Every structure is written in structure tokens, then in C-alpha cells.
Amino acid sequence: MERNYINVMEELVESLVTFLLFSPDFQLFCKCQKCRTDIVAYSLNNLPHHYVTTEEGRKDIFDHLNSEVNRKWINKRIISAIYLVGQYPKHS
């Protein structure tokens, strides 16, 4: 079954997690796929979803969520997730 909808917040969070993890502030944190996936999942569980069904809707919501104010708000939740996953990684 083809998915005809996307969660724009998921798209944005995945990009921001990658950007933040490779920034100088988070050099010492694990960047393995398991930790990255856990960070994305934890972040998304603490952020509202924004589903759309058209490319125009995706662009509108992405532009809204990617504003400076919203990015700061989203980054706070991602940074919290990075620290949480860093403290309690699910791998050995």
C-alpha cells in the first residue's frame, strides 16, 4: 500500500538531528544508527505531528516549522533527547 501522506515534523526532525549530532557541541555523543533513531523517535514523541497529503502542503508546513522561533523550540526537544539517549543508550 502506497503512503499518500507524510509527517513534515518527522522530515524536519531527522534533518535537525543529523545537523546537531555533527555539530561541535555534540562531538562526544554516539552517532550510531541506533542512537540516532532513538533520538529521532524520542523527539517526535515530544513534538506535535504535522501530516500533509500534497507537496504544496508539505512546503507550507515545512516553511512554517522551519522558522527561527519554531526551530529553536524543536531544537530544545531534540537536544533534550540527545542528552537522554546519551545517558541511557540502548546498545552495548
C-alpha positions, 0 to 999 in steps of 0.5 A: 500500500502506497503512503499518500501522506507524510509527517513534515515534523518527522522530515524536519526532525531527522534533518535537525538531528543529523545537523546537531549530532555533527555539530561541535557541541555534540562531538562526544555523543554516539552517532550510531544508527541506533542512537540516532533513531532513538533520538529521532523517535524520542523527539517526535514523541515530544513534538506535535505531528504535522501530516500533509497529503500534497507537496504544496502542503508539505512546503507550507508546513515545512516553511512554517516549522522551519522558522527561527522561533519554531526551530529553536523550540524543536531544537530544545526537544531534540537536544533534550533527547540527545542528552537522554539517549546519551545517558541511557543508550540502548546498545552495548 
